[in-house]
Amino acid sequence: MIEIIILILGLAILLSSLYGIFMLARLIYGKMRQNQPEVSKGNSTTMGKIAKNSSGEKNNGLDKTTIRFLVIGLIALLMLIPITQVTGLVAEREGLYYKVLRGIADQWGKPQVISGPALVLPIIEKYVVDEKVKSQDGSEKIISKDVYKNKHLVILPKKLDKDIKMQEHYRHRAIYKSLVYEAAINVQGRFMLPDIKKMSDNLHQVRYEKAFVLMGLSDTKAINHVTKINLGSRQYTFEPGVRRNIGGINSGFHAKVTLEPEIDEYEFNFAFNTKGSSNIRFTAFGETTEVTILSKWQHPSFQGDILPTERKTVNDGFDGFSARWVIPSLARSFPQNWIAENDSYRLDSLKTGVDLYEPVFLYSLVSRAIKYGILFIALTFLTFLIFELTSKNMLHYIQYALIGLSMAMFFLTLLSLSEHIMFLYAYIVAAAITVFSISVYSYFGSRRAGQALVIFVLLSALYIILYSLLQLEDYALLMGTGLLLTVLLVLMWITRNLRAGSSKKLNGN
C-alpha cells in the first residue's frame, strides 16, 4: 500500500514537471516574440527582406533542429552501450553470488528432501527348478533343484505425521550472505504388516529378525542429532546409510529392528535435527500423510506437486508462516506394499514443500531498474531539447553524452553500494548523486536556475517512481507499462501543435 502511494506521488510530480517544462518553455518563447523588432508597414522593401530572411532562418532552423534531434537521439541510443556493460556486470556479480551460495550450502547443508520412513522386511522365496544333468554313461536326465532367493518386502506407514519447525539464519562469506535454516523434525506414525503370504506365491521364510527401518535424507552430512526410534515396545539406534537403495532413496540412515510374527501393527516415533538451505521438501509415504511446517520466516513460497491444505502467513496476522499438508495415498504413483526386486517405483515422484523466498533480491532489483534506463535518458534529453526549442542556450553534444553517462553511472553506483549497505540507502545515495550532478551541470550549461530546478524535480520524480516500481513485485510490469503510456500521452499533448517550418512552437496556439 505504501509503495502504491509513493508511486502515485512520484507520478504526480513527474506530470507536474512535464507540465512545468511546457509552461516555462511557452513563457520563454513568449518573451522572445515580444523582443522581436517591429517592421514599418510603409517600407515594403524592408518588410520583404525581413520576411525573406525570416523565412530562410525558419527553414534553416528547421533543418538544424531536425538534425539536432537525430544526433541527440543517436547519442541516447549510444547510451545503451554503457547500460549493457552494467547489465553484464550485474550478471557476473550474480553468478559469483550463486557460486558463494553453493559453497556455503556444501558446507552448511544443501536443500533437503525428506523421504520415509519405510519398513523393509527381508523374505526368502523358494523356487523349484528343473535342470538337465549328464550321467557318467553320457545320458541326460532331468532333476529338480530348490533355489532360494533373498528379497525385500517394502512396507509404508499406515499413518504418517511429520512436525517440522524451522529456524532461519544468515551465513556470511566476504560481502555475501546466504539464507540457511535448521529444522527440528518429529516423525510418528504406524506400520501395518500386510498378509505376506498374499504378497508372494513362493514364500519360504520371513526374516523378522533382519527387518530394518530406513529414512531418506538428501544431504546426510548436515544432520545434527538423531534420537532412537521407538518401534512397538522397543527402542533401536539409527545407523548411517539406507542399507539398500529402495525406490531411488540412496542417502539417509537406518535402524535394524526385530519384529514379532504374532504382531502385525507397530507404532513408531523418533526425531532428528538437520541443517539445510534455500528450501525443504518431503515425500508422501503414508496411506495418509500429514505434515506441518512452522517457521518465523515471513516470505514463504509453497512449491512442489501439492499445495498446503491449510496455511497462515503474515497476511493473516501470523508471526511467520504455518502450513499443513494432508496427502492421501491415492495421490501417489506407488502402492502401500510391494517386493522391491519384483517392482520398481520412484518414491520421490511426489514431492512438496516450501522455499524460503527472499523478496528483496539485490541483483534482480538492479536488473529491473536497468530496464528503465533508456527511458530515463530519453526523457531527460527530451526535456533539454524542449528548452532548446524556445531559447538560444543550446548544450553541446558532448554535454548530452556526459549527462547520459551520468545517468548510466547511477546503476553502477547502485550496484556497488547495495552490495555493502541496505538497498534503500544505496538507492537514495545513488539517486541523489545523479540528480544533483545533472541539475548543477544543467545550471552551468544554461545559466538558468529555473531550467535546473525543473530538471531536478523531473529526475527526482523519475527515481521516486522507479523505486516504487521495484517494490511492487506483482504489479511492476503493469505499473511500468502505465508509466510509459502516461508519459507518451503527455508528451504527445505538449507537442501537439508542432509544425514543420511553423513559428508556433510550443506556444499552445
Residue pairs with C-beta under 8 A, 6 or more apart in sequence:
3 468
3 471
3 472
4 468
4 472
6 464
6 467
6 468
6 471
7 465
7 468
7 469
7 472
7 479
9 464
10 461
10 462
10 464
10 465
10 468
11 461
11 465
11 483
11 486
13 457
13 460
13 461
13 464
14 458
14 461
14 462
14 465
14 487
15 486
15 490
16 457
16 461
17 454
17 457
17 458
17 461
18 458
18 487
18 490
18 491
18 494
19 490
20 454
20 457
21 383
21 386
21 387
21 454
21 458
21 494
22 386
22 494
22 506
22 508
24 387
24 450
24 451
24 454
25 386
25 387
25 389
25 390
25 506
26 390
26 506
26 507
26 508
28 387
28 390
28 391
29 389
29 390
29 505
29 506
29 507
30 507
32 390
32 391
33 507
39 46
39 47
39 50
40 46
40 47
41 47
58 501
58 503
59 501
62 500
62 501
65 389
68 385
68 388
68 394
69 385
71 397
72 381
72 385
72 397
72 400
73 381
75 381
75 397
75 400
75 401
75 404
76 374
76 377
76 378
76 381
76 404
78 401
78 404
79 373
79 374
79 377
79 401
79 404
79 405
79 407
79 408
80 374
82 405
82 408
82 409
83 370
83 373
83 374
83 408
83 411
86 370
86 408
86 411
86 412
86 415
87 367
87 370
89 412
89 415
90 363
90 366
90 367
90 370
90 415
93 363
93 415
93 419
94 363
96 176
97 176
97 362
97 363
100 173
100 174
100 176
100 178
101 176
101 178
101 277
101 278
103 173
104 171
104 173
104 178
104 180
104 277
105 111
105 178
105 180
105 277
105 278
108 171
108 178
108 180
108 222
108 275
108 276
108 277
109 180
109 219
109 221
109 222
109 274
109 275
109 276
109 277
110 218
110 219
110 222
110 276
110 277
111 218
111 219
111 276
111 277
111 278
111 279
111 280
111 281
112 183
112 217
112 218
112 219
112 222
112 274
112 276
112 280
112 281
113 216
113 217
113 218
113 280
113 281
113 282
113 283
113 348
113 351
114 162
114 185
114 216
114 217
114 218
114 280
114 281
114 282
114 283
115 215
115 216
115 217
115 249
115 252
115 282
115 283
115 285
115 347
115 348
116 213
116 214
116 215
116 216
116 249
116 252
116 283
116 285
117 157
117 160
117 187
117 189
117 213
117 214
117 215
117 268
117 285
118 154
118 155
118 156
118 157
118 213
118 214
118 246
118 249
118 285
118 347
119 154
119 155
119 156
119 157
119 191
119 211
119 212
119 213
119 257
119 266
120 152
120 153
120 154
120 155
120 211
120 212
120 213
120 214
120 243
120 244
120 246
120 340
121 152
121 153
121 155
121 193
121 196
121 206
121 207
121 208
121 211
121 259
122 150
122 151
122 152
122 153
122 207
122 210
122 211
123 150
123 151
123 152
123 153
123 196
123 200
123 203
123 204
123 205
123 206
123 207
123 339
124 148
124 149
124 150
124 151
124 203
124 204
124 205
124 206
124 207
125 148
125 149
125 151
125 200
125 202
125 203
125 204
126 146
126 147
126 148
126 202
126 203
126 204
127 146
127 147
127 148
127 149
127 202
128 144
128 145
128 146
128 147
129 144
129 145
129 146
129 147
130 142
130 143
130 144
130 145
131 142
131 143
131 144
131 145
132 140
132 141
132 142
133 140
133 141
133 142
133 143
134 140
135 141
148 204
149 341
151 200
151 339
151 340
151 341
151 342
152 244
152 246
152 339
152 340
152 341
153 194
153 196
153 199
153 200
153 337
153 338
153 339
153 340
154 246
154 247
154 337
154 338
154 339
154 340
155 191
155 192
155 193
155 194
155 336
155 337
156 285
156 286
156 287
156 329
156 336
156 337
157 189
157 190
157 191
157 268
157 285
157 286
157 287
158 189
158 190
158 191
158 192
158 265
158 286
158 287
158 288
158 336
159 189
159 190
159 286
159 287
159 288
160 187
160 189
160 285
160 286
160 287
160 288
160 289
160 290
161 187
161 188
161 189
161 290
161 291
162 185
162 186
162 187
162 282
162 289
162 290
162 291
162 292
163 185
163 186
163 291
163 292
163 294
164 183
164 184
164 185
164 186
164 280
164 282
164 291
164 292
164 293
164 294
165 183
165 184
165 293
165 294
165 295
166 181
166 182
166 183
166 280
166 293
166 294
166 295
166 297
166 356
167 181
167 182
167 183
167 184
167 295
167 296
168 179
168 180
168 181
168 295
168 296
168 297
168 356
169 179
169 180
169 181
169 182
170 177
170 178
170 179
170 180
171 177
171 178
171 180
172 178
175 419
175 420
178 277
179 277
179 278
179 356
179 358
180 275
180 276
180 277
181 275
181 276
181 277
181 280
181 295
181 356
182 224
182 273
182 274
182 275
182 276
183 273
183 274
183 275
183 276
183 280
184 271
184 273
185 271
185 272
185 273
185 274
186 269
186 271
187 215
187 268
187 269
187 270
187 271
187 272
188 267
188 268
188 269
188 270
189 267
189 268
189 269
189 286
190 265
190 266
190 267
190 268
191 231
191 265
191 266
191 268
192 264
192 265
193 259
193 263
193 264
193 265
193 266
194 336
194 337
196 203
196 206
197 203
199 337
199 338
199 339
200 339
206 261
208 258
208 259
208 260
208 261
209 258
209 259
210 256
211 256
211 257
211 258
211 259
212 243
212 254
212 255
212 256
212 257
213 229
213 231
213 236
213 254
213 255
213 257
213 268
214 242
214 243
214 244
214 246
214 249
214 252
214 253
214 254
215 238
215 242
215 252
215 253
215 254
215 272
216 242
216 249
216 251
216 252
216 283
216 347
217 223
217 251
217 252
217 253
217 274
218 251
219 251
219 274
219 276
220 240
220 251
220 252
220 253
222 274
222 275
222 276
223 253
223 272
223 273
223 274
224 272
224 273
224 274
224 275
225 272
225 273
226 238
226 253
226 270
226 271
226 272
226 273
227 270
227 271
227 272
228 235
228 236
228 237
228 238
228 255
228 270
229 235
229 236
229 238
229 255
229 257
229 268
229 269
229 270
230 267
230 268
230 269
230 270
231 255
231 257
231 266
231 267
231 268
232 260
232 263
232 266
232 267
232 268
234 257
234 258
236 255
236 256
236 257
237 255
238 253
238 254
238 255
238 270
239 253
239 254
239 255
239 256
240 253
241 252
241 253
241 254
242 249
242 250
242 251
242 252
242 253
242 254
243 254
244 340
246 340
246 347
247 334
247 340
247 344
247 345
247 346
247 347
247 348
248 346
248 347
248 348
249 347
249 348
259 266
278 355
278 356
279 303
279 353
279 354
279 355
279 356
280 293
280 353
280 354
281 304
281 351
281 352
281 353
282 291
282 351
282 352
282 353
283 347
283 348
283 350
283 351
284 306
284 327
284 329
284 331
284 332
284 350
284 352
285 347
286 327
286 329
287 328
287 329
287 336
288 326
288 327
288 328
288 329
289 325
289 326
289 327
289 328
289 329
290 324
290 325
290 326
290 327
291 324
291 325
291 327
292 322
292 323
292 324
292 325
293 321
293 322
293 323
293 324
293 353
293 354
294 320
294 321
294 322
295 320
295 321
295 322
295 354
295 356
296 319
296 320
297 320
297 321
297 356
298 313
298 314
298 320
298 321
299 356
299 357
299 358
299 359
300 313
300 321
300 323
300 354
300 355
300 356
300 357
301 354
301 355
301 356
301 357
302 308
302 311
302 323
302 352
302 353
302 354
302 355
303 352
303 353
303 354
303 355
304 351
304 352
304 353
305 350
305 351
305 352
306 325
306 327
306 331
306 350
306 352
307 352
308 323
308 324
308 325
309 324
309 325
309 326
310 322
310 323
310 324
311 321
311 322
311 323
311 324
312 318
312 321
312 322
312 323
313 320
313 321
314 320
314 321
321 354
323 354
325 352
327 350
327 352
329 336
331 350
332 349
332 350
333 345
333 346
333 349
333 350
334 345
334 346
334 347
334 349
335 345
338 345
359 473
360 423
362 418
362 419
362 423
365 418
365 423
365 470
366 411
366 414
366 415
366 418
368 469
368 470
368 476
369 411
369 414
369 466
369 470
370 411
372 466
372 469
372 480
373 407
373 408
373 411
375 484
375 487
376 407
376 459
376 462
376 466
377 404
377 407
377 408
379 458
379 462
379 487
380 403
380 404
380 407
380 438
380 455
380 458
380 459
381 400
381 403
381 404
382 491
383 454
383 455
383 458
384 395
384 400
384 403
384 442
384 455
386 494
386 506
387 393
387 446
387 448
387 451
388 394
388 395
389 505
389 506
390 505
390 506
391 446
391 448
393 445
393 446
393 447
393 448
395 403
395 445
395 446
399 441
399 445
402 441
403 438
403 441
403 442
406 434
406 437
406 438
406 441
407 434
407 438
409 434
410 430
410 431
410 433
410 434
411 430
413 429
413 430
413 433
413 434
414 426
414 427
414 430
417 425
417 426
417 429
417 430
418 426
418 427
420 426
427 463
427 467
431 460
431 463
431 467
434 459
434 463
435 456
435 459
435 460
435 463
436 456
438 455
438 459
439 452
439 453
439 455
439 456
439 459
440 452
442 451
442 452
442 455
443 449
443 451
443 452
446 452
465 483
468 479
469 476
469 479
469 480
469 483
470 476
472 479
494 506
495 506
497 504
497 505
497 506
497 507
497 508
497 509
498 505
498 506
